[in-house]
Amino acid sequence: MTSRAYVGRFAPSPTGPLHFGSLVAALASCCDARASGGRWLVRIEDIDEPRTVPGAEAAILATLARYGFVADGPVVRQSERSALHDDALARLAADGHLFECACSRRELEGAPPASSGERVYPGTCRDGIAPDRAPRAQRSLRMRVGATAVAFRDRLQGEVRQDLAREVGDFVVRRADGVAAYQLAVVVDDEDQGVTDVVRGADLLASTPRQIHVARALGFASPRYLHLPVAIDPAGHKLSKQTKARELPHDPLPALLDAWSFLDQSPLRPRTPGEFWAQAIAAWAPARLPPVAMLPAPRSAVQL
Ligand code: GLU
């Protein structure tokens, strides 16, 4: 097998300012790329319009720049790539992987959850839309899942296996508003940008088998995956705007060092962010990463 030159990426959604959890993903993805002699890209995942906050993208990019992150290429926006997403959807449809679904959110909320807590699509529209639903104009497109489990080896979390039919069901690849769903867009964009390595939080681990399923159907080689421990607050919640995660401080060095030690990397003694980056890339050791799905965030990252 010829191995492609390493391309990594950080793909924030512009739903608010960066917090400690996002810094961990940005730092690890960047160090892993640089230490491998690879390229590192930034992609703004702004297709989920209701969640997109005006000004968040500019704030994220300003913080990344202040913290010393430099992307190896122009920043791309997912919202500007709908033609690529639509082409992929057309290909999947032509190959018989998709079906229209007229179920309402309310109807789907009644489906029984799998052990993960995720609601499993009950297959209502899989074999066609029932006549009483035919007048409904709002339709999503779902991707059929097969009977076999999807398995992959995560560089940190080890063997991961998910029976898509039992744990997820046929999933949405184009939303009822016509926009590509995250599970489709992320696969198409990673492939288009030549991404070989995805380094991101373990909160996305349960989505990865869906993304592998999409990639296989489109004939793409899936990237390697490394799912990092997610930073949680004292109540056990993933840091997010809703859980009052603090916006990253203006001064980069203490936060970079906190993120570095959260990742269990060997201690560094930089005096400036520039020194931090040189030392961090030289010292980056994926074998030291804690092989767990979550870890407490440092106190400085959480508003108590
Ligand atoms: N945009 C996603 C998020 O901010 C990350 C997607 C990914 O890394 O694949 O949660």
Residues whose N, C-alpha, C, O or C-beta is under 5 A from the ligand:
A	BS01	LIG	A11 P12 S13 E45 V186 R200
